[in-house]
Amino acid sequence: MESTGDTGAVKCTDHSIFISSIESLDAHQVGTKYDKFLAWLADDIGDAADVAYRASWVFLQNNWTGPVRDMDEAFTKIPTDVALRILGEGESAYRLCHTPQCLLVAIVFLQEIVKLNPTFTNRHELLKAYWMRQSLLEEKSAVLAQRTKDLIVTLEEALTSMTMKNDEDVRDVSVPLRIEFFLTSCNVMLFYCDFTTASRLLNHAKGLSKSSSILTGILGKRTRFQETEYAQLVLEIQNAVQPTQLVGDSASLSEKKFPVDVPLDDDTLLNHAALATSQPEYGLSDHESAVLLMDGLVGQRRRARTGLEDEELFAYINVVLHSSTSFAVRTSALFNRSKVEADNRRRTLRAMSQLETLMNAFKSEAENPDDRLFFALAVNVPPFWKVEEALGFTLMNNGCTKEAINIFTGLELWEDVVECYQRIGQKVKAEDLIMKELAKNETASMWCRLGDIREDVGCYEKAWEVSKHRSFRSRRDLGKLLLKRKEYEGARDALKQGLEANGIDSDAWFSLGYCHMKTGDFAAAEQAFRRCVNLEPENALAWNNIASIALKNQDYKKAYRILQDSLKQDYNSWNVWDNYQNACQQVKDFEGEINAFHRLLELTPYKLNAEALGFLVISVTTGEPDINENSAKRLLPKVKELFGAVTAKVPDNPNIWYWYAKLNMFELADKPENERKDTLEQIVQKLQKAYRYAIQEKDWEREDRSVSRVLEIVRDLASHQILLINELTDNVSGRKAVQSSCRVMLDNVIGRVKKGRDDVVTGTVALPANVKGVFDELVSIRGSNALIS
């Protein structure tokens, strides 16, 4: 924002035309009154733009940066509830925001001004007004999303296209204003989960910034009692000016009061890491510090939650707090630090104190409040109610539920109040609260909240009725309730209705896709999941389900490609890795399959697919050509290593031990005579473990699948025990021990099968034909001379 002068009283030449035009908008009847307004605006577009800019800035100050100031008297003629109703467009807008009339005026004026005079500044201000409007809504708005994206595409092209560089309107846009646009647009695209576009916009801003940064490690101590220095993550700034060289807007703000950076008062952790090497002091202009902070915030959003991404963000925040003189940048840095520290036991108290400090800073007087507005939306400074809400959540998560309820009640954040009551087991109080609010003002959102508490379909239907069939939330929440009840067809229909009202919710598309999968409509399911990933490209579970459908349709190459990308988004999803292992098996990427098994073993070892391991053994031992037409036999050492890791973590699965023994059986044929005995002993040991765990299943002899598995294991074990007996010609005691073990095993198995499968009519053992053949082999082995001492 580039503003000069007072954001004081706004003069409108004809209040009656303006007010009547707003009334017509509320009634959705744009007619003669609105035409008069357009005629007035066209005649004096300069003054109209001034009205719009100043109204937008007043709304931004009153809700984002503070302190709250009075709006122009002309705007007071628009009732607050009318302004909120128009801004909400069927959804609930936050009703305790200050002076919503200002935002409504700004949007109404700017939309028409842009049609008549589409300069960069006009469109940029409209983009910011749309973004503030979205911030008031409970749900993402499909209409606002499309409008903001259209503006971003147009303005990005204007600022980056070589063909536009000589355009006077674009040429005159200053570097700070360009950066503000790119960063604001980055925040918008992050909100709508378009991370690719957000990263591109951030890169444009970084390209315009003179300074650059790199994360590095420097030896230092983090705790008071630490004796050994370890590498500490820090951010180095390159090409930054020294503090004494600062000029321009940052220097002019250097004497202003900022929110206090509350020190960390902990008996163990230091406030800042004590580094072995002193770090230089950097001086950053407002736009450079804004770019730096957003670089850290975007990086945190894009990386998986491991704890390291928080440390990286702290490195960015520490530099910003030591170098920036921007009110907005420092406020955003402190707020985001507090959100991360709220989950840290040793930092929670500092987080709460910091949030209180930010609340007080919003209310504090400023010599020139305009200075606070610079980059406020670009660095995503939260509106006042989000700061207080964050404090409420921190209190709630630390057991201060009563204090949290007081904060949420004061903010009229009823959903948060309900969550507090439910956490302490007072569901009735939550329901009573909602009923009281409904008695005051019947809204769709309150009926939805009551439906969430009662799990009552009727509440959601009432919300749909109250909203005149415009409430997306009522359909979405109804769909989720029916999905929870496994009423998939009803959930599908409700979600479809909701998505017709607002098709921008990726979670709703995901749920719809799941419903279609459960009802067997896989083509519709894939379409729904694709809509989900169009809105949220990094939704790994949606990509995984698309791949699952491809696997079901036997389009293995497609599934394989999708899952490779999906793993980049979510490296820790067991479901994604399981599907990836299956896809690798089908396209014969055996190395990828081995890696997938290792990762599955790390995530959830007891859910490993033993049958899939068996197929891998067969592929390797038969030398099946892999995806690159190379023999899979070369992977035998890696497969043996895999089975060693698997049996260490899953020692009681008979099938895994059986296939592990199969690997040694394959090696046996190529072993020289002097090594056969050792290999046979390994095979026997593994098969004995397979046998021991297989017969632990209760009544295994009565179930066809189980008896078949046991008999196959015993047949291979007995056969290799006999081979081992033949190798033990010089070891009489060892030979007798193996013979005895084999006889006892065969007597036990044959006896249990006869007892469990004896046909009293025919006097035979009742087994399926293929299993009966194996049983007869065991009887024959039991009577062989090899088992006679």
C-alpha positions in Angstrom: 0.0 0.0 0.0 1.2 3.4 -0.9 -0.9 5.9 1.1 -0.1 9.5 2.0 -2.1 11.9 3.9 -5.0 11.5 6.3 -7.5 8.6 6.1 -10.0 10.8 7.6 -13.5 11.8 6.7 -14.7 10.4 3.3 -16.8 12.9 1.3 -19.5 11.4 -1.0 -21.2 13.9 -3.2 -24.6 12.2 -3.1 -25.4 10.1 0.0 -28.9 9.3 -1.1 -27.8 7.7 -4.3 -25.1 5.7 -2.6 -27.3 4.4 0.3 -30.2 3.5 -2.1 -27.8 1.6 -4.3 -26.7 -0.5 -1.3 -30.3 -1.2 -0.4 -30.9 -2.5 -3.9 -27.8 -4.7 -3.7 -29.2 -6.2 -0.4 -32.4 -7.0 -2.2 -30.5 -8.4 -5.2 -32.4 -5.9 -7.4 -29.9 -3.8 -9.4 -32.1 -1.4 -11.3 -32.7 2.3 -11.6 -31.2 3.3 -8.3 -28.0 1.5 -9.0 -27.8 3.0 -12.5 -27.9 6.5 -10.9 -25.0 5.4 -8.6 -23.0 4.2 -11.7 -23.7 7.5 -13.5 -22.4 9.5 -10.5 -19.3 7.2 -10.2 -18.5 7.6 -13.9 -18.7 11.4 -13.7 -16.3 11.6 -10.8 -14.2 8.4 -10.9 -11.2 10.1 -9.2 -13.2 11.0 -6.1 -14.9 7.6 -6.2 -11.5 5.9 -6.1 -10.5 8.0 -3.2 -13.6 7.0 -1.3 -12.9 3.3 -2.0 -9.2 3.4 -1.1 -9.9 5.2 2.2 -12.8 3.0 3.1 -10.7 -0.1 2.5 -7.8 1.3 4.6 -10.1 2.2 7.5 -11.5 -1.3 7.5 -8.0 -2.7 7.5 -6.9 -0.5 10.4 -10.0 -1.3 12.4 -9.7 -5.0 12.2 -6.0 -5.9 11.4 -3.6 -3.2 12.8 -5.6 -1.0 15.1 -6.4 1.2 16.8 -10.1 1.2 16.0 -11.4 4.5 14.6 -14.7 5.9 13.6 -15.9 5.5 10.0 -17.3 8.3 8.0 -20.8 9.4 9.1 -22.2 8.6 5.6 -21.4 4.9 6.0 -23.3 4.7 9.3 -26.6 4.9 7.3 -25.9 1.4 6.1 -27.1 -1.0 8.8 -24.4 -3.3 10.1 -26.5 -6.4 9.6 -27.2 -5.4 5.9 -23.5 -5.0 5.3 -22.7 -8.4 6.8 -25.5 -10.0 4.9 -24.3 -8.7 1.6 -20.7 -9.6 2.4 -21.6 -13.1 3.5 -23.5 -14.0 0.3 -25.4 -16.9 1.9 -22.6 -17.8 4.4 -22.0 -16.3 7.8 -19.6 -13.3 8.0 -18.0 -12.6 11.4 -20.4 -10.2 13.0 -18.2 -8.6 15.5 -15.8 -7.2 12.9 -15.5 -3.4 13.1 -17.1 -1.2 10.5 -18.0 -3.8 7.8 -19.8 -0.9 6.0 -16.3 0.3 5.0 -15.4 -2.9 3.3 -18.7 -3.1 1.5 -18.3 0.4 0.2 -14.8 -0.3 -1.0 -15.8 -3.5 -2.8 -18.9 -2.0 -4.5 -17.0 1.1 -5.6 -13.8 -0.8 -6.7 -15.7 -3.4 -8.7 -17.3 -0.6 -10.9 -14.1 1.5 -11.0 -12.1 -1.4 -12.3 -14.6 -1.9 -15.1 -14.1 1.8 -16.1 -10.4 2.2 -15.3 -8.5 -1.1 -14.8 -5.2 0.3 -13.6 -2.8 -1.7 -11.5 -3.6 0.2 -8.3 -7.4 -0.1 -8.7 -7.2 -3.9 -9.3 -4.6 -4.4 -6.5 -6.9 -2.6 -4.0 -9.8 -4.7 -5.2 -7.7 -7.8 -4.7 -7.0 -6.8 -1.1 -10.6 -6.0 -0.5 -11.7 -9.4 -1.7 -9.0 -11.0 0.5 -10.3 -9.1 3.6 -13.9 -10.2 2.7 -12.8 -13.8 2.5 -11.2 -13.4 6.0 -14.7 -12.6 7.4 -16.3 -15.8 6.1 -16.5 -19.1 7.9 -16.1 -21.1 4.6 -14.0 -20.6 1.5 -16.1 -18.8 -1.1 -15.9 -20.2 -4.6 -17.1 -16.9 -6.0 -14.3 -14.9 -4.2 -11.7 -17.6 -5.1 -12.4 -17.2 -8.8 -12.5 -13.4 -8.7 -9.2 -13.2 -6.7 -7.5 -15.7 -9.0 -8.6 -13.9 -12.1 -7.2 -10.6 -10.7 -3.9 -12.3 -9.7 -3.5 -13.9 -13.1 -4.1 -10.6 -14.9 -1.8 -8.6 -12.6 1.0 -11.2 -12.5 1.1 -11.2 -16.3 1.2 -7.4 -16.4 4.1 -7.3 -14.0 6.2 -10.1 -15.5 5.4 -10.1 -19.2 8.1 -8.6 -21.4 5.4 -7.2 -23.7 4.0 -5.1 -20.8 7.2 -3.7 -19.5 6.8 -0.4 -21.4 3.2 0.0 -20.3 3.1 3.3 -18.4 0.7 2.0 -15.8 2.9 -1.0 -15.0 6.2 0.9 -15.4 5.3 3.4 -12.7 4.6 0.6 -10.1 7.3 0.8 -7.4 9.3 -2.2 -6.2 7.7 -2.2 -2.7 4.2 -2.1 -4.3 5.1 -5.0 -6.7 6.4 -7.0 -3.8 3.3 -6.3 -1.7 1.1 -7.6 -4.6 3.1 -10.8 -5.1 3.2 -11.5 -1.3 -0.5 -10.8 -0.9 -1.3 -13.0 -3.8 0.9 -15.7 -2.4 -1.1 -15.6 0.8 -4.4 -15.9 -1.1 -3.1 -18.9 -3.1 -1.9 -20.6 0.0 -5.3 -20.2 1.6 -6.9 -21.8 -1.5 -4.2 -24.6 -1.3 -2.6 -23.8 -4.7 1.0 -24.2 -3.4 2.6 -24.3 -6.8 1.2 -20.8 -7.8 2.0 -19.5 -4.3 5.6 -20.6 -4.6 5.9 -18.9 -8.0 4.5 -15.7 -6.7 6.9 -15.8 -3.8 9.8 -16.3 -6.2 8.7 -13.2 -8.1 8.9 -11.2 -4.8 12.3 -12.7 -3.9 13.6 -11.8 -7.3 12.7 -8.1 -6.7 14.3 -8.1 -3.2 17.9 -7.0 -3.1 18.8 -9.3 -0.2 18.8 -13.1 -0.2 19.1 -15.7 2.5 20.5 -19.2 3.2 20.0 -21.5 6.2 23.3 -22.7 7.7 24.6 -24.2 11.0 26.8 -22.5 13.6 28.1 -24.1 16.8 26.4 -22.8 19.9 24.5 -23.7 23.1 20.7 -23.7 23.5 20.3 -24.5 27.2 21.7 -22.9 30.3 23.6 -26.0 31.5 24.9 -27.2 28.1 28.6 -27.8 28.1 29.2 -29.0 24.5 28.4 -26.8 21.6 26.3 -28.2 18.8 25.3 -26.9 15.4 22.4 -24.4 15.7 20.3 -23.5 12.7 20.7 -19.8 11.7 19.8 -17.7 8.7 22.5 -15.8 6.9 21.5 -12.7 4.9 23.4 -11.8 1.8 23.5 -8.3 0.1 21.7 -6.7 3.1 22.6 -3.1 3.9 24.0 -2.2 7.3 21.6 -0.6 9.8 23.4 2.8 9.5 22.6 2.8 5.8 18.9 2.3 6.1 16.8 4.9 4.3 13.3 5.4 3.2 10.2 4.0 4.8 12.0 1.7 7.3 14.0 4.6 8.7 11.0 6.7 9.1 9.4 4.0 11.2 12.4 3.3 13.4 11.1 5.4 16.3 7.6 3.9 16.4 6.4 1.6 19.1 6.2 -2.1 18.2 4.6 -5.0 20.0 7.1 -6.1 22.7 9.1 -9.2 21.9 8.4 -11.1 25.2 11.6 -12.8 26.4 11.6 -16.6 27.1 11.7 -17.0 30.9 12.7 -20.7 31.3 15.0 -22.3 33.8 16.6 -24.5 31.1 16.2 -22.9 27.6 18.1 -19.8 26.7 16.1 -16.9 25.2 18.4 -17.1 22.1 21.0 -19.7 21.2 24.5 -18.6 22.4 26.5 -18.9 19.2 30.2 -19.4 19.2 30.5 -16.9 16.3 28.8 -13.6 16.6 26.3 -12.8 13.9 26.2 -9.5 11.9 23.4 -7.0 12.4 21.3 -6.7 9.3 19.2 -3.7 8.2 16.2 -4.7 6.1 13.7 -2.5 4.4 10.0 -3.2 4.9 9.7 -5.1 1.7 12.9 -7.1 2.2 11.8 -8.2 5.7 8.3 -9.0 4.4 9.8 -11.3 1.7 12.1 -12.9 4.2 9.3 -13.7 6.6 7.0 -15.0 3.9 9.8 -17.2 2.6 9.9 -18.8 6.1 6.2 -19.1 6.5 5.7 -20.7 3.0 8.5 -23.2 3.7 6.8 -24.2 6.9 3.5 -24.7 5.2 4.9 -26.9 2.4 7.0 -29.2 4.6 5.7 -32.2 6.5 5.4 -31.8 10.3 8.6 -33.2 11.7 9.7 -30.4 14.1 12.6 -29.3 11.9 10.4 -27.0 9.8 9.6 -25.1 13.1 13.3 -24.6 13.8 13.7 -23.3 10.3 10.9 -20.8 10.8 12.4 -19.6 14.0 15.6 -18.9 12.2 13.7 -16.6 9.8 11.7 -15.0 12.6 14.8 -14.3 14.7 16.5 -12.4 11.9 13.2 -10.4 11.1 12.8 -9.4 14.8 16.4 -8.2 15.0 16.4 -6.4 11.6 13.0 -5.2 10.6 11.3 -1.9 11.6 7.9 -2.7 10.1 5.0 -2.9 12.4 3.1 -5.4 10.3 6.1 -7.7 9.7 7.1 -7.8 13.4 3.4 -8.4 14.4 3.1 -11.3 11.9 6.5 -12.8 13.0 5.5 -12.7 16.7 2.1 -14.1 16.1 3.4 -17.0 14.0 6.1 -17.7 16.6 3.4 -17.8 19.3 1.3 -20.3 17.3 4.3 -22.7 17.1 5.4 -22.2 20.7 1.9 -22.8 22.0 2.5 -26.6 21.5 5.9 -26.5 23.3 5.7 -27.2 27.1 8.7 -24.9 27.9 7.5 -22.1 25.6 3.8 -22.1 26.2 3.9 -19.3 28.8 5.8 -17.1 26.5 3.3 -17.8 23.7 0.4 -16.7 25.9 2.2 -13.6 27.1 3.1 -12.7 23.5 -0.5 -13.1 22.3 -1.7 -10.8 25.1 1.0 -8.3 24.1 -0.3 -8.4 20.5 -3.8 -7.8 21.6 -2.7 -4.8 23.6 -0.7 -3.5 20.6 -3.8 -3.6 18.4 -5.6 -1.3 20.9 -2.7 1.0 21.6 -2.7 4.5 20.1 -0.3 5.3 17.3 1.1 8.7 16.2 0.4 7.7 12.6 -1.7 4.6 12.3 -1.2 4.6 8.5 2.3 3.4 9.0 1.0 0.1 10.5 -0.9 -0.7 7.3 2.2 -1.2 5.1 2.4 -5.0 4.1 -0.3 -6.0 6.7 -2.0 -8.3 4.2 1.2 -9.2 2.4 2.6 -10.9 5.5 -0.7 -12.2 6.7 -1.2 -10.1 9.9 -4.2 -11.8 11.6 -7.3 -9.8 12.3 -7.9 -9.0 16.0 -10.3 -11.9 16.6 -7.8 -14.4 15.3 -5.2 -13.3 17.8 -7.6 -13.6 20.7 -8.9 -16.9 19.4 -5.3 -18.2 19.3 -4.9 -17.2 23.0 -8.1 -19.0 23.8 -6.9 -22.2 22.1 -3.6 -22.0 24.0 -5.4 -21.6 27.3 -7.8 -24.5 26.4 -5.0 -26.8 25.5 -3.3 -26.1 28.8 -6.3 -26.9 30.9 -7.6 -23.3 31.4 -11.0 -24.1 29.9 -13.0 -21.6 31.8 -10.7 -18.7 30.7 -10.9 -20.0 27.1 -14.7 -20.1 27.2 -14.7 -16.5 28.4 -12.6 -15.4 25.5 -14.5 -17.4 22.9 -17.9 -16.2 24.3 -16.7 -12.5 24.2 -15.7 -13.1 20.5 -19.0 -15.0 19.8 -17.0 -17.8 18.4 -19.6 -20.4 19.4 -18.0 -23.3 17.7 -14.9 -22.9 19.9 -17.1 -22.5 23.0 -18.9 -25.7 22.0 -15.5 -27.5 21.7 -14.5 -26.3 25.2 -17.7 -27.7 26.7 -17.4 -31.0 24.9 -13.8 -31.3 26.1 -14.9 -31.1 29.7 -17.9 -33.4 29.1 -20.6 -30.7 29.4 -22.4 -31.3 26.1 -25.7 -30.2 27.6 -24.3 -26.7 28.3 -23.1 -26.4 24.8 -26.5 -27.4 23.5 -28.2 -24.9 25.8 -25.9 -22.1 24.6 -26.7 -22.8 20.9 -30.5 -22.8 21.7 -30.2 -19.4 23.4 -28.4 -18.0 20.4 -31.0 -19.5 18.0 -33.7 -17.8 20.1 -32.0 -14.4 19.5 -31.2 -14.9 15.8 -31.9 -18.0 13.7 -29.0 -18.5 11.3 -27.9 -21.5 9.2 -24.5 -21.7 10.9 -26.1 -21.9 14.4 -28.4 -24.7 13.2 -25.4 -26.5 11.8 -23.6 -26.2 15.1 -26.6 -27.7 16.9 -26.6 -30.5 14.3 -22.9 -31.2 15.1 -23.7 -31.5 18.8 -26.9 -33.6 18.5 -25.8 -35.5 15.3 -29.4 -34.7 14.1 -30.2 -34.7 10.4 -33.2 -32.4 11.1 -30.9 -29.6 12.3 -29.0 -29.6 9.0 -32.2 -29.6 7.0 -33.4 -26.6 9.0 -30.1 -24.8 8.3 -30.6 -25.5 4.5 -34.1 -24.1 4.8 -33.1 -21.0 6.8 -30.4 -20.2 4.2 -32.9 -20.5 1.4 -30.9 -23.4 0.0 -27.6 -21.5 -0.1 -25.7 -22.9 2.9 -22.9 -25.1 1.7 -22.0 -26.0 5.3 -25.4 -27.5 6.0 -25.0 -30.0 3.1 -21.4 -30.7 3.8 -21.9 -31.4 7.5 -25.0 -33.5 6.7 -22.9 -35.5 4.3 -20.2 -36.1 6.8 -22.8 -37.2 9.4 -24.3 -39.7 7.0 -20.9 -40.8 5.9 -20.1 -41.5 9.6 -23.2 -43.6 9.8 -22.1 -45.5 6.6 -25.2 -44.2 4.7 -23.2 -43.7 1.6 -26.0 -42.9 -0.9 -27.5 -40.2 1.4 -24.1 -38.7 2.1 -23.3 -38.7 -1.6 -26.5 -36.8 -2.4 -26.0 -34.2 0.4 -22.4 -33.6 -0.6 -23.5 -33.1 -4.2 -26.0 -30.5 -3.2 -23.4 -28.7 -1.1 -20.8 -28.7 -3.8 -23.3 -27.2 -6.3 -23.6 -24.3 -3.8 -19.8 -24.0 -3.3 -17.5 -26.2 -5.3 -14.2 -25.0 -3.7 -14.1 -27.3 -0.6 -11.5 -30.0 -1.3 -12.5 -32.0 1.8 -16.1 -32.2 0.5 -14.9 -33.4 -2.9 -12.7 -36.0 -1.1 -15.7 -37.2 1.0 -17.9 -37.4 -2.2 -15.2 -39.5 -3.9 -15.1 -41.8 -1.0 -18.9 -42.2 -1.1 -18.8 -43.0 -4.8 -16.1 -45.6 -4.1 -18.3 -47.2 -1.4 -21.3 -47.3 -3.8 -19.2 -48.8 -6.6 -19.2 -45.9 -9.0 -15.4 -45.7 -9.5 -15.6 -43.4 -12.5 -17.5 -40.8 -10.5 -15.1 -41.4 -7.6 -12.1 -40.6 -9.7 -13.7 -37.5 -11.0 -14.4 -36.3 -7.5 -10.9 -37.0 -6.3 -9.5 -35.2 -9.3 -11.6 -32.1 -8.4 -10.1 -32.4 -4.9 -6.5 -32.4 -6.1 -7.3 -29.6 -8.5 -8.1 -27.5 -5.5 -5.4 -29.0 -3.3 -2.6 -30.4 -5.4 -0.7 -31.7 -2.5 -3.5 -33.9 -1.0 -1.6 -37.2 -1.0 -4.6 -39.2 0.1 -6.7 -38.0 -2.8 -3.9 -38.9 -5.2 -3.6 -42.3 -3.4 -7.3 -43.0 -4.0 -7.0 -42.1 -7.7 -4.1 -44.5 -7.9 -6.2 -47.2 -6.0 -8.9 -46.8 -8.7 -6.3 -47.1 -11.4 -5.0 -50.3 -9.7 -8.5 -51.6 -9.6 -8.9 -50.9 -13.3 -5.6 -52.6 -13.9 -4.0 -49.4 -15.2 -0.8 -50.1 -13.4 1.5 -47.7 -15.1 -0.9 -44.8 -14.4 -1.1 -45.8 -10.7 2.7 -46.1 -10.5 3.2 -42.6 -11.9 0.6 -41.1 -9.6 1.9 -42.8 -6.5 5.5 -41.6 -7.2 4.2 -38.0 -7.0 1.9 -38.8 -4.1 4.8 -39.9 -2.0 6.5 -36.5 -2.5 3.5 -35.0 -0.8 3.1 -37.4 2.1 6.1 -39.6 2.9 4.5 -41.0 6.0 1.2 -42.4 4.7 1.0 -46.2 5.1 -1.8 -46.4 2.6 0.2 -44.6 -0.1 3.2 -46.8 0.5 1.1 -49.9 0.4 -0.5 -49.0 -2.9 3.0 -48.0 -4.2 4.3 -51.4 -3.3 1.5 -53.0 -5.2 2.0 -50.8 -8.3 5.8 -51.5 -8.3 5.0 -55.2 -8.2 2.7 -54.9 -11.2 5.1 -52.8 -13.3 8.0 -55.0 -12.2 9.9 -52.2 -10.4 11.3 -54.7 -7.9 13.9 -52.2 -6.4 11.1 -49.7 -5.8 9.0 -52.5 -4.2 11.9 -53.4 -1.9 12.2 -49.8 -0.8 8.4 -49.7 -0.3 8.6 -52.7 2.0 11.3 -51.1 4.0 9.3 -47.9 4.5 6.1 -49.9 5.3 8.2 -51.8 7.9 9.2 -48.5 9.5 5.6 -47.2 9.5 3.4 -50.2 10.5 5.3 -53.5 10.5 2.4 -55.8 11.5 0.3 -54.7 8.5 2.9 -56.1 5.9 1.4 -58.2 3.1 3.1 -61.6 3.4 1.6 -62.7 0.1 3.2 -59.8 -1.7 6.5 -60.7 -0.1 6.0 -64.1 -1.5 5.5 -62.8 -5.0 8.7 -60.8 -4.7 10.6 -64.0 -3.7 9.2 -65.8 -6.8 10.1 -62.9 -9.1 13.7 -62.8 -7.8 14.3 -66.5 -7.6 13.0 -67.1 -11.1 15.0 -64.2 -12.6 11.9 -62.4 -13.9 12.9 -59.4 -16.1 12.3 -56.1 -14.2 11.0 -52.7 -15.5 14.4 -52.2 -17.3 14.5 -55.7 -18.7 17.2 -56.7 -16.2 17.1 -60.1 -14.4 15.6 -59.8 -10.9 18.1 -62.4 -9.6 20.6 -59.6 -9.0 18.4 -58.3 -6.2 18.7 -61.5 -4.1 21.1 -59.9 -1.5 18.7 -57.0 -1.1 15.7 -59.3 -0.7 17.6 -61.3 1.9 18.4 -58.1 3.7 14.7 -57.1 3.6 13.6 -60.4 5.1 16.2 -60.1 7.8 14.7 -56.7 8.8 11.1 -57.9 8.5 11.6 -61.0 10.7 13.4 -58.9 13.3 10.2 -56.7 13.6 7.6 -59.3 12.8 8.9 -62.5 14.3 5.6 -64.4 14.6 4.3 -64.5 11.0 4.6 -68.1 9.6 4.1 -67.0 6.0 7.0 -64.6 6.2 9.3 -67.2 7.7 8.2 -69.7 5.0 9.1 -67.3 2.2 12.4 -66.4 3.9 13.2 -70.2 3.8 12.3 -70.2 0.1 15.1 -67.8 -0.6 17.6 -70.2 1.0 16.1 -73.1 -0.9 16.8 -71.2 -4.1 20.5 -70.7 -3.0 20.8 -74.4 -2.1 21.0 -75.6 -5.7 24.1 -73.5 -6.4 26.0 -74.3 -3.2 29.1 -76.4 -3.3 29.1 -79.6 -1.3 31.0 -78.2 1.6 28.4 -75.4 2.1 25.2 -77.4 1.7 24.9 -78.4 5.3 25.0 -74.8 6.6 22.4 -73.8 4.1 20.2 -76.7 4.9 20.4 -75.9 8.6 19.3 -72.3 7.8 16.3 -73.6 5.8 15.3 -76.0 8.6 15.5 -73.3 11.3 13.3 -70.9 9.3 10.8 -73.6 8.4 10.6 -74.7 12.1 9.7 -71.2 13.1 7.1 -71.1 10.3 5.7 -74.4 11.6 5.8 -73.3 15.2 3.8 -70.1 14.5 1.4 -71.7 12.1 0.1 -74.3 14.5 -0.6 -71.7 17.1 -3.8 -70.8 15.3 -6.7 -72.3 17.2 -8.3 -75.4 15.4 -6.1 -74.9 12.4 -6.8 -78.5 11.2 -10.6 -77.7 10.8 -10.2 -74.8 8.4 -9.1 -75.5 4.8 -6.9 -72.5 4.3 -5.0 -73.1 7.6 -4.6 -76.8 7.2 -3.3 -76.3 3.6 -0.7 -73.8 4.9 0.5 -76.0 7.7 0.8 -79.1 5.6 2.8 -77.3 2.9 5.2 -75.9 5.6 5.6 -79.4 7.2 6.2 -81.1 3.8 9.0 -78.7 3.0 10.4 -78.9 6.5 10.4 -82.7 6.5 11.9 -82.9 3.1 14.8 -80.6 4.0 15.3 -82.4 7.4 15.8 -85.6 5.4 18.3 -83.8 3.2 20.0 -82.6 6.3 20.1 -86.1 7.8 21.9 -87.3 4.7 24.5 -84.6 5.2 25.1 -85.5 8.8 26.8 -88.8 8.1 29.7 -88.1 10.5 27.5 -86.6 13.3 25.4 -89.5 14.8 23.9 -87.5 17.6 23.0 -84.6 15.3 21.4 -87.0 12.9 19.3 -88.7 15.5 18.2 -85.3 16.9 16.9 -84.3 13.5 15.2 -87.6 12.9 13.5 -87.4 16.3 12.3 -83.9 15.7 10.9 -84.8 12.3 9.1 -87.8 13.6 7.5 -85.9 16.5 6.4 -83.2 14.1 4.9 -85.6 11.6 3.1 -87.6 14.2 1.6 -84.5 15.7 0.4 -83.0 12.4 -0.9 -86.3 11.0 -2.7 -87.1 14.2 -4.4 -83.7 14.5 -5.5 -83.8 10.9 -6.9 -87.3 11.2 -8.7 -86.4 14.4 -10.1 -83.1 13.0 -10.9 -84.4 9.5 -11.9 -88.1 10.1 -14.9 -89.0 7.9 -16.7 -91.7 10.0 -18.8 -92.8 7.0 -15.9 -93.6 4.6 -13.2 -94.0 7.2 -10.9 -91.6 5.4 -9.5 -88.2 6.0 -11.8 -85.5 4.5 -9.6 -83.0 2.7 -9.7 -81.0 -0.6 -8.1 -83.0 -3.4 -5.0 -80.8 -3.6 -4.5 -80.8 0.2 -5.1 -84.6 0.4 -2.1 -85.1 -2.0 0.2 -83.2 0.4 -1.2 -85.1 3.4 -0.5 -88.4 1.7 3.1 -87.2 1.0 3.6 -86.6 4.8 2.3 -90.1 5.6 4.8 -91.5 3.1 7.7 -89.5 4.5 6.8 -90.7 8.0 7.2 -94.3 6.9 10.4 -93.7 5.0 13.7 -95.4 6.0 15.3 -92.0 6.5 13.4 -91.5 9.7 14.4 -94.9 11.2 17.2 -94.6 13.7 
